[in-house]
Each structure stands twice: as structure tokens, then as C-alpha cells.
Amino acid sequence: MRQFFGMSQRGDLREAVRGLANPQFIMLMSNSSQFEQHVRELEELYPQVPSIGCIGMSYDTRVVENGVGVAAFLDGVSAAANVLEQVSVMPIKYIRRLEEDLRKVNASREDTICIDFCSGNDACVLTTVHTALRHREISLVGGTGDGGKVSANGRIYEDSVAYGIIKNQGGRIKAYKENIYRRMEDYRFIASDTDKAKYIMGSLNGRPARQVYQDILHVSEQQIQTQTFRNPFGKINGKDTCIISIKEVSGNALACFRQVNDSDVLMLLELGDYKAIVKDTIGKICRDFPRRSAVFSVNCLFRYKLFSENGYMQEYLGEMGTLGSHAGLVGYGEHYNNQFVNQSMTCVVFA
């Protein structure tokens, strides 16, 4: 199989897809003012080709901040695309669509991936999608777009998750997740006074969450929103750590980008040697896949901001480019199998 990536910094879709012929699956990453137009144009140019789309920045060796990026798979994949609607209420109502698409492509663990673009309510979405994927042991990589909208097969949806089921007819597929943070072992908490609907973390070990965070890191209230780039929280999930970003201060509480529940076990995290961690990830992928056809990744907006502020973003894309054809989305939350995480990178590698 092959991966195509085209871009237009000025939002010209025809410029972005120049040279793309006979795609078998397409992903559109557009800007908020042109999203609807781009969805229509893409369907006119490639009718009947399975496609999903969202509002968000994209990249290969360069970042498209406010234009349009198109990633496509061709020459040896079979794919299906669809949506689960009403994700804030009852996404399970539409699960038969996903089950049918898995049958349609004859999905199997070694050579099939689910890629999703979500409009929100990610944790519920992933739990629902996983009920279908787990029976065939299919992995998932994806993320949240902006504006509360996604597209599938030329139509725009709100309160939905758009997904693609992609089968690599020529080789294996594997999903990866990268965490550039490490646990601060001295700071372990039990969350309480939470508001699941508003993603509020009220107390940590019985003390106001805002005060706990400030006292440990010696930061002002105004610094908390940017300090999360270096010190997010982590929810303990077995041996794994799911990163939780702070969105804003809410009185004495902290509003997060991910749901926190009463009695969740949390730890404070600190930024590790991210350049070394990226090299380790690339090395692992190269060991697992000596030959690679494509890599598609989702990088968190906060990682993008952190890397950009430290003058590393362009170097990062160059490092990932050593893997071969690499493209991706800057997301507002990352998906890895049934996990909704923040400040992470998830990716799928095709042999």
C-alpha cells in the first residue's frame, strides 16, 4: 500500500489533492471556515471513495495550521467509512454499522485498523466502539477535531464519531502510543468532589485541587493553564498511565480535558527527555517494521504547542519523516484502543 499526503496552506482543496488518483480511503483535515465546502468538493472529486474528515491542523514534514490537508491510502487497501451518531446520548444505537463494516472488509487483528475522528464525548465513544472491535482484536487510533463537527462519505455530522476501517492487503498493521511524561512518585492522589459532566476535579486527598497543584509546583493561578504542558496529571490504569490535561481553573477546582471520577487514583507527572523518548519510539517502530509503507499519527495540540515553543516541532517532523511516509492530525484529545488520553501521540504503522 501507499500513503498520499497533500496540503494547501491557503485552503485550496484541488491544490491539496493534486496527483491523487484512485484512492481507496481518504482523510480530510480542514479549517473551520472552509470545512463544509471542502467536504462537498472532496466528494465531487472522489465519489464513492470511503472518507472521513474533521476540523484540525495536519502535517507531514510541515504543519498546515489554517489551510487543508488530505491523507489517503491506495494501492492495496480495502476500507469502509461511516459514523456513529448521538455520541452524547446513545452511540450504541448505531453499533451495527461498525459491525457490518468490519465484516465488509473481513477485518482481522494483524492487518486491520480503525481510525476515528470524533466531535466529543470521547470516553463514551471509545467504550462503545471497543465493544465491536474487541471481538476481532482490532486496534484503534484517532482523535478529536475542532468545532463539534466531523464528516463521513461527503456528509457532515454533529455529535458524532466518523470512523474508517482499513485493511492492509499487503502486510501487517500495528498501533502505538507515546507518552513523554513520567510519574512523580511522591505525589499520588485520590480524586473527590468531581463533576463528570463538566470534567471537574474538585479535591485531591481531601484538599482543593487548585491549591494542591499550586503548592507542589509553586506556580500562580494564572500559570496553571500553561504549566500543564510540563506537569499534567496521570490516571493509573494498570501498568499504564492515561494523561489528563488541565483546561482551566474553576474556583478552587481544576477543569480538565478528560473525565475524572471520584476515587480515581491520580499521579502528578513531569516532562521527560522528549527528544530521547521520540527516538526510542522511532527505534521501536523500526525494529517491529524493518520496512514501512506508511505511518499516520495524531499529536495532541498541547504537544504541538510545547514542541513549537521549544523550537522542536520542525525537528520532530523531520525525525518522524525518517520512518518514510508520515502524516497526521493535530488533535484535541487522542484515542488509543479504548483509551481517551491527553498530551500524547498515537499512530498506526503499515508494513
N, C-alpha and C positions, 0 to 999 in steps of 0.2 A: 504494500500500500504506500501511498504518498500523502503528505500533508501540504496544502497550499495555504499561504497567508498573504493577503494583500491589504493595503491601507490607503486611506486618503486623509491627510491632515485637515483638508478643507471640507470634508464631508461629502465628497463626490463618490457615490457607490460604484458607478461604472469604472471609475479610475481604480477603485479598490479591487474589483474583480477582473481587471484586465489580465488576460492569459488563463483564466479559469475555464476549463472545458470539461464537460461530462463529470461533474462532481457527484458523489454518492451520498454525502452528508455535509451540511453547511451550518456554521455558527456565525451569527451576526452580532457584533458588538458596536453599538451606535451611541449617539449623543441624545440628550433629552429633547431637543428641538426638532430633530430630523428622524427620530425613531420610526414613527408611523410611516413616513414617506419611504424610508429605507426598506421596511418590511414589505411594502407593496412592490417596490422596484425589484427587490430580490426575487419575489415570487413570479413576477413577469419575466425576468431573465432566466430563471431556472424553475419552471413549473413542474410540479410533481416530485421535486427533489426534497427528501426529508430535511427540515431545517428547524433550528431553534434560535432565539435571539433575546437580547436584553440591552439595557442601557448601562454602559460602563466603558472604562478605558481598556485598551488592548495593547498588545506588544508582540514583537519578535525580537529583533536586535535594537529596535527603537520603540518608544511609547507613543501611542495615539491618545492624546489627552481629550480632545474635543472634536474629533472627526469620526471616521468609521473604520473598523477593521473587520475583515472576513477571514475565517479559518474554514478550511474544507478538507475532507478526506476523499480520496479517489484511488482508482486502480487497485481494487482488491478488498473492498469492504462491503458489507451489506448492512443496512441501517433502517430504523424506523423512528419516527418522532411523533410526540403527542403531548397532551397536557393533563394534569390532574387539577381540577378546578375547586373553588371554595376551600382553599387550604386553611383559612382561618376558622372554618366551621366543620367541614366534613370531607377531607380529601379522600378518605377510604371509599367514598361513594363511587369514585371513578377508577378504582384499582384494576378493574377488568381490562381497561385499556392497556395498562402496563403489562398485565399477564398475557394478553393477546400479542403484544409487540415482542415479548420475549419468545413466544412460540414462533412468531413470524420469521425472526432471524435465526431461529434454532440456537438460542443463546446457551453458552457453556462457560464454565469458570475460567478456563485457560485463555480464551480468545475473545471474550466479550466484556464490554464496559458500559455503564450507564453514566452519561454526562448530563447534569441538570443545571438550569438557570431558574432561580426562584425569586418570587416577588416579596416573600416574607413568611413569617411563622415557620421558620426553617426546622426547628426541632420536631414539630408535629409532622411536617412533610417527610423528613428523613425516616422517622419511625414508621410512617405509612408505606413509603417506597420500599423500605427494607423488608416489610412483610412479604413482598413479591420477589425481591432479589435474592433473599437468603435461601430460598428453596433450590435455586440453581447456583448458589455461591458466587453471584455476580457482584463485583466491586462497583463503587460509585465515586465519582469526583465531580465537584460542581461548586456553585457559589450563588450569592445573592446579587442581583442587579439593582440599579437605582430606579426611582420613580414609581415603584409599585406595579410595573408592567413587564410582561415577557411576551414572546411570540413563538408560535409553532406553525409551520407549514403555511405561512403567509397570513395568519390571523393573529390579532393582538388580544391578550387576555390580562385581566387584573385578578388579584387574589388567587394566583395560580402558580404552578411549577411546570415549566416546559422541560421535557427530557428527550434525550436521544439514546437509543440502544444501538451500539456499534459493534459489529463482529468483524474481527480481522481475519480475513480468509487466508492470509499468508503466514500467520505466526501468532505468538503469544501477546498478551496484554497484561500489564500489572500497574496497580495504583500505589502511590507513595504519599506520605505526609512528612513535612519538615517543620520542626519546632526549633527556633533559635533561642529559646529561653530555658533556664534551669531553675530548679526549685531552691528556694532559700529555706533550708531545713529548720531553721529556728522559728519560722513563722507559719504555724499551722492553725487553722480556724474552723469553727463550726458556725455556719451561717444561720441567722434567725431574723425575724421581723421582715421577711421577704414579701414582695408583691410580684407574683409570677406573671401577671398580665403586663405589668409595667417594667419588668426586668430589674426590680429594685432589690438591692442588698442593704437591709437596714442595720443589722448588727453583726459583729464578729466576736465570738466568745463573750457575748453579752454586753459589748461596748459599741457605741456608734461607729459604723463602718468608716465614715469620713475621718473621724478623729483617729482611729486606729491606723489608717493609711498615712495620714499626715505625721503622726508621732514616729512611726517607723522610718519614714523616708525624709523627714524634716523638710517638707515642701509646704508652700502656701496653698490655700484653697484654689487660687487661680491657676496654679501649676499642675493640678491633678490631671486635667484632661490631656496634657502632653506627657506627663510623667508615665502614663500607662504605656507609652511606646517602649519604655525601658523596664517598667515594673507592672505588668498586668497580673491578674490573679490566675490561678490554675485550679480546675476541679479535678480531683483524683478519681480516675476511672480505671480500677485495677492497677496495672503497671503503667498505664498511660496517663497523660495529663492533658486535659482539654483547656485551652487558653480562653480566658474571659477578659475582654477589654472593658475599660471604664468609659462610659459615654459622657457622663456629666455628674456634677454634684446635685443632690436633691435634698436640701436641708442638711440633716446630719447623716443622711444615707447616700449611697452611691447608685446611680442608674447605670446599667451595663448594656452591652450589645448582645448579651446572651442570657437566657433564663437562669436564675439561681433559686434554689428551693430551700426551705427550712431543713436543717440538719445536713445539708451538703458539706462535705469536707473539702476545704479550700486551702491552698498554699499561696504565699506571695512568690512571684517569680522575678528573676533578674535576667537581663540581656546577656547572652553568652557571646563567644567569639563567632559572630555570624559569618564572617568570611571563611573561617575554617569549617564551620558546620555546612555551608553551601558546598565546599569542596568535598566534604565527606559524603554528602548526598549524591553528588555527581559521580564520585568514585563507586558508590554502591550500585547506582544505576548501570554504570559501565560494566561492573562485574556481573550483574544479573543479565544484562543485554549487551554482549560484545558488539552486536550490530543492531542499530536502531533506525526504524523508519520515521518515527515522529514522536514528539513529546508535546502534550498540551497541558498547561498548568493554570492554576488560579492562585494569584497572590493577593493577600489582604491589602486594602487601601492603607492601613497603618504601616505595613511593611514597606509599601511604596513610599510613604512619607518619611519613614525612618531612613531608608536607603538613600532617598533623594537628599535629605538634609545632611547626610554624612558623605555625600558625593560618591555613593557606591552604586546607584541604580544602573548606570550605563555599564559599569564593570560587571555587575551581576548578570545583566542580559548577555554580555559577552561570554561570561563563564558558562551560562546555560546553553549558549549557542554552540559550545564545543560538543554538545551531545548530538548535534545535527539539526534537523528541522524542529525548532522550538517556537511555540506561540502560546498566547494565553490571554486571560482576562484579569483585570484588577477588580476584585470583588469586595462586597461589604460584609462578608462572612463566608467561610469556606466549609465545604462538605467533603467528608471522607468516610465512605461506607455509611454507617448510621450516626456519625458524629457531626455535630454543628460546632465549629471552632472559630476563634478569632485569631488575628495576628499570625496566621500560619500560611504555608504554601502546600497545596495538594496538586498532584499531577498524575497523568496516565502516560505510560510509555508503551509504544507499539514496536514489536520486533519487525 
